[in-house]
Amino acid sequence: MERFFVGEKFVRFCDPSYTAVCMTKKKAARKVTPQTSKPYVAPEFLVDLLNARSPTGHEYEAQAVVDRQVEPVVDEYRKDTMGNRFATVNPNGDPSILFTGHIDELGLIVTYINEKGFVYFDTLGGHDKSMISGRRVSILTRNGIVKGVTGKRAIHLMTAEDRKKVPQTHEIWIDLGVQSKEEAEALVRIGDCAVYDQSFELVRGSVGVARAFDDKAGAYAVLEAVRRLSKGKLAAKVTAAATTQEEIGTRGAMTAAFSENPDFAIAVDVGHATDSPDCDPRKYGSFKQGGGPIVCRGPNINPVIFERIVEVAEKHTIPYQLEADPRPTGTDARAIQVAQAGIATGLLSIPLRYMHTPSEMVDLEDIEHTVQLLVAVARSLKKGERGIW
């Protein structure tokens, strides 16, 4: 019995009368030209932010990207002692609105080097400790990047009970490939920070993975919105703040909100896309990757700005999803709302899968729709509007 390949199916035949039919199909299959669509291209600004290494308290690389991409195109630009960046268009406008997205990310901080040169660390931000070991890392030092690998005892050398345990931070180390403490200390210092050595990549269409979509996606959205708003007329003063140290308590947002003291504010962060397996919508709500930005509603959210966001989204047919949060959110919005005498604050979240892992996943179209919504909200504001209710 002979067989050959036609299209996607193996065809078996033993009757010569089938040969002509099969060969005709084979020739037809060769003539088919598969349809190809134009590859999705991620914005350069976003990619640069995602690849910038900016662990909490050490946001230098992300700051440099923001300085380069934003400062030349806005009316006013400033920095502060927390490391925040502020980009303003139409500085004399009324009302004033502040957009925020944080540029810090999860990281590790060096705490101890043992006699054999193995480097121990603590975590910056909320890590899933089961995912730390076996990762390539980049350590940010005064002399540049030092490469290493996070290690722990191999599974072959563990007892059955050990294999069931999540290792504690002090049971994991960074291996620099050196032989002594002196060699290690020539490379890194106590207090140096590290991030996973994992960059941005598109995996399918507009869906990408990166080490720190949380919250480079939000930072890009607010800064790109202001870049677009620099062209055209506005009633409002619009400022985008790239904030620092969100992962350890929204610290940059505290000072940013206090110094700006705007009439309105919208924080942009990532939120959980619950359309992956094992996410119970009864517990976490229903949010889809590719479904548009998530608009939050609850005590942390001013009802005036919430209604404006929804109204504008519907007017411009921008997809959005609704979320209810019964308490102060774990975002910059919690700090902004209660700054000074109170700020009318809203929150947009970009749907994300696998938060706080080395490979967070986002549909870049959700980021683009977030930018469009921010731009439309800013343009909708009229002189004298306030968030008093």
Residue pairs with C-beta under 8 A, 6 or more apart in sequence:
1 12
1 13
1 14
2 12
2 13
2 14
3 10
3 11
3 12
3 13
4 10
4 11
4 22
4 26
5 11
6 22
6 25
6 26
6 29
7 25
7 29
7 32
11 22
11 25
13 19
13 22
40 202
40 205
40 206
40 364
42 200
42 202
42 208
42 364
43 220
43 224
43 364
45 65
45 69
45 220
45 223
45 224
46 216
46 217
46 220
46 224
46 364
46 367
47 200
48 65
48 69
49 62
49 65
49 66
49 103
49 216
49 219
49 220
50 199
50 200
50 210
50 211
50 212
50 213
50 216
51 199
51 200
51 210
52 61
52 62
52 64
52 65
52 103
52 216
53 61
53 138
53 140
53 145
53 195
54 60
54 61
54 62
54 63
54 103
54 104
54 105
54 195
54 212
55 104
55 105
55 106
55 107
55 108
55 109
55 124
55 140
55 193
55 194
55 195
56 104
56 105
56 106
56 107
56 124
56 125
56 244
56 245
56 246
56 247
56 248
57 104
57 124
57 193
57 244
57 245
57 248
58 107
58 140
58 193
59 83
59 103
59 104
59 244
60 140
61 140
62 103
62 104
62 216
62 219
62 242
63 79
63 83
63 85
63 103
63 242
66 85
66 87
66 103
66 219
66 223
66 242
67 85
69 223
69 227
70 77
70 85
70 87
70 223
70 226
70 227
70 240
71 77
71 87
73 227
73 230
74 87
74 88
74 89
74 226
74 227
74 230
75 88
75 89
75 90
75 91
75 230
76 86
76 87
76 88
76 91
77 85
77 86
77 87
77 88
78 85
78 86
79 85
79 86
80 86
80 255
80 256
80 259
81 255
82 243
82 244
82 245
82 251
82 252
82 255
82 256
83 244
83 245
83 252
84 241
84 242
84 243
84 244
84 252
84 255
84 256
85 103
85 241
85 242
86 239
86 240
86 241
86 256
86 260
87 223
87 226
87 227
87 239
87 240
87 241
87 242
88 226
88 237
88 238
88 239
88 240
89 226
89 229
89 230
89 234
89 237
89 238
90 229
90 234
90 235
90 236
90 237
90 238
91 237
92 237
93 234
93 235
93 236
93 237
93 238
94 235
94 236
94 237
94 383
94 384
95 235
95 236
95 237
95 262
95 263
95 264
95 381
95 383
95 384
95 385
95 386
96 236
96 237
96 238
96 239
96 260
96 262
96 263
96 264
97 236
97 237
97 238
97 239
97 262
97 263
97 264
97 265
97 266
97 377
97 378
97 381
98 239
98 240
98 241
98 256
98 257
98 260
98 262
98 264
98 265
98 266
98 336
98 343
99 221
99 222
99 225
99 226
99 238
99 239
99 240
99 241
99 265
99 266
99 267
99 268
99 374
100 222
100 240
100 241
100 242
100 243
100 253
100 256
100 257
100 265
100 266
100 267
100 268
100 332
100 336
101 215
101 217
101 218
101 219
101 220
101 221
101 222
101 223
101 240
101 241
101 242
101 243
101 267
101 268
101 269
101 332
102 215
102 218
102 219
102 242
102 243
102 244
102 245
102 246
102 247
102 250
102 252
102 253
102 269
102 332
103 215
103 216
103 219
103 242
103 243
103 244
104 125
104 243
104 244
104 245
104 246
104 247
104 252
105 125
105 195
105 211
105 212
105 214
105 215
105 216
105 247
106 123
106 124
106 125
106 126
106 127
106 195
106 212
106 214
106 247
106 356
107 123
107 124
107 125
107 193
107 194
107 195
108 121
108 122
108 123
108 124
108 132
108 137
108 174
108 193
108 194
108 195
109 121
109 122
109 123
109 124
109 191
109 192
109 193
109 194
110 119
110 120
110 121
110 139
110 174
110 188
110 189
110 190
110 191
110 192
110 193
110 194
111 120
111 121
111 122
111 190
112 119
112 120
112 190
113 119
113 120
113 181
113 184
113 185
113 188
113 190
114 120
114 173
114 181
115 180
115 181
116 179
116 180
116 181
117 176
117 178
117 179
117 180
117 181
117 182
117 183
117 184
118 151
118 173
118 174
118 175
118 184
119 139
119 148
119 173
119 174
119 175
119 176
119 184
119 188
120 170
120 173
120 174
121 169
121 172
121 173
121 174
121 194
122 169
123 129
123 132
123 169
124 193
124 247
124 248
125 247
125 248
125 356
126 247
126 356
127 356
128 356
128 357
129 166
129 167
129 168
129 169
129 172
130 166
130 167
131 357
131 358
132 150
132 167
132 169
132 172
133 150
133 151
133 152
133 167
133 172
134 149
134 150
134 151
134 152
135 149
135 150
135 196
135 197
135 198
135 358
136 147
136 148
136 149
136 196
136 197
136 198
137 147
137 148
137 149
137 150
137 174
137 194
137 195
137 196
137 197
138 145
138 146
138 147
138 194
138 195
138 196
138 197
139 145
139 146
139 147
139 148
139 174
139 187
139 188
139 192
139 193
139 194
140 192
140 193
140 194
140 195
141 187
141 188
141 189
141 192
142 189
143 187
146 176
146 187
146 188
146 192
147 176
147 197
148 174
148 175
148 176
148 177
148 194
149 174
149 175
150 172
150 173
150 174
150 175
151 172
151 173
151 174
151 175
152 167
152 171
152 172
152 173
153 162
153 171
155 163
174 194
176 183
176 184
176 187
176 188
178 184
178 187
195 211
195 212
196 211
196 358
198 210
198 211
198 358
198 359
199 210
199 211
200 208
200 209
200 210
200 211
201 208
201 209
201 210
202 208
203 209
203 361
206 363
206 364
206 365
207 289
207 290
207 361
207 362
207 363
207 364
208 361
208 362
208 363
208 364
209 359
209 360
209 361
209 362
210 216
210 359
210 360
210 362
211 358
211 359
211 360
212 360
213 270
213 350
213 352
213 360
213 361
213 362
214 269
214 270
214 352
214 355
214 356
214 360
215 246
215 268
215 269
215 270
217 270
217 350
217 352
217 362
217 367
217 370
218 267
218 268
218 269
218 270
218 348
218 350
218 370
219 242
219 243
219 268
220 367
220 371
221 268
221 348
221 350
221 367
221 370
221 371
221 374
222 240
222 241
222 242
222 266
222 268
222 374
223 240
223 242
224 371
225 238
225 240
225 371
225 374
225 375
225 378
226 238
226 239
226 240
228 371
228 375
229 238
229 375
229 378
229 379
232 379
234 378
234 379
235 381
235 382
235 383
236 378
236 381
237 262
238 378
239 260
239 262
241 252
241 253
241 256
241 260
243 250
243 252
243 253
243 256
243 332
244 251
244 252
245 251
245 252
246 252
246 253
246 269
246 331
246 332
250 331
250 332
250 334
250 335
251 335
252 332
253 267
253 332
253 335
253 336
254 335
254 339
256 336
257 265
257 335
257 336
257 339
257 340
257 343
258 339
258 340
261 339
261 340
261 343
262 343
263 343
263 344
263 385
263 386
263 387
264 302
264 305
264 343
264 344
264 345
264 346
264 381
264 387
265 305
265 333
265 336
265 337
265 343
265 344
265 345
265 346
266 305
266 309
266 345
266 346
266 347
266 348
266 374
266 377
267 331
267 332
267 333
267 336
267 345
267 346
267 347
267 348
268 293
268 347
268 348
268 349
268 350
268 370
268 374
269 331
269 332
269 333
269 347
269 348
269 349
269 350
270 349
270 350
270 351
270 352
270 355
270 360
270 362
271 287
271 294
271 323
271 349
271 350
271 351
271 352
272 279
272 284
272 287
272 351
272 352
272 353
272 355
273 287
273 288
273 289
273 351
273 352
273 353
273 361
274 281
274 284
274 285
274 286
274 287
275 286
275 287
275 288
275 289
276 353
276 354
285 323
285 324
287 294
287 321
287 323
287 351
288 321
288 351
289 351
289 352
289 353
289 361
289 362
289 363
289 366
290 351
290 363
290 365
290 366
291 319
291 321
291 351
291 366
292 313
292 318
292 319
292 320
292 321
292 366
292 369
293 318
293 319
293 320
293 321
293 348
293 349
293 350
293 351
293 366
293 369
293 370
293 373
294 320
294 321
294 322
294 323
294 348
294 349
294 350
294 351
295 306
295 309
295 310
295 313
295 320
295 321
295 322
295 323
295 346
295 347
295 348
296 306
296 323
296 324
296 325
296 329
296 333
296 346
296 347
296 348
296 349
297 306
297 322
297 323
297 324
297 325
298 324
298 325
298 326
298 327
298 329
299 325
299 326
299 327
299 328
300 325
300 327
300 328
300 329
300 333
300 334
300 337
300 345
300 347
301 325
301 333
301 345
301 346
301 347
302 337
302 343
302 344
302 345
302 346
302 387
302 389
303 389
304 344
304 386
304 387
304 388
304 389
305 344
305 345
305 346
305 387
306 346
308 346
308 377
308 380
308 381
309 320
309 346
309 348
309 373
309 377
310 320
311 380
312 318
312 373
312 376
312 377
312 380
313 319
313 320
313 373
313 376
315 376
316 372
316 373
316 376
318 369
318 372
318 373
318 376
319 369
320 369
320 373
321 351
323 349
328 334
328 337
329 347
331 347
331 349
333 345
333 346
333 347
336 343
336 345
337 343
337 345
343 387
344 386
344 387
344 388
348 370
348 373
348 374
350 362
350 366
350 367
350 370
351 362
351 363
351 366
352 360
352 361
352 362
353 360
353 361
353 362
354 360
354 361
